[in-house]
Amino acid sequence: MQRFDKYWIGIVIGLLLPAIFGLVYIDTMGLWMPLKQLNFAVGGIISKLLFVSVFPDLALIFLFYTTESWRLSKGVLIGALPYILASFIAAM
């Protein structure tokens, strides 16, 4: 696991995983039509969707900390920060 303990791998995972999880969540929950009807209104469903999409990153951070992959977990946290900040900004 030490071979993959790099910041840039964590950042890439942290940026891609929430986007993939968010799209899968929208598709499985059937939220395409409600999102089209709301026209991505500020607040409401968008901020919640952004916040829910960060949960897999938080689980990975916990997993990487328990396996002592410190750089990888820090990279995932840095990659998740844009989604967390966007969810807080959308909620305002």
Secondary structure as GFF3:
##gff-version 3
##sequence-region A 1 92
A	DSSP	three_ten_helix	2	4	.	.	.	ID=ss1
A	DSSP	alpha_helix	7	29	.	.	.	ID=ss2
A	DSSP	alpha_helix	32	38	.	.	.	ID=ss3
A	DSSP	alpha_helix	45	52	.	.	.	ID=ss4
A	DSSP	alpha_helix	55	66	.	.	.	ID=ss5
A	DSSP	alpha_helix	70	91	.	.	.	ID=ss6
###
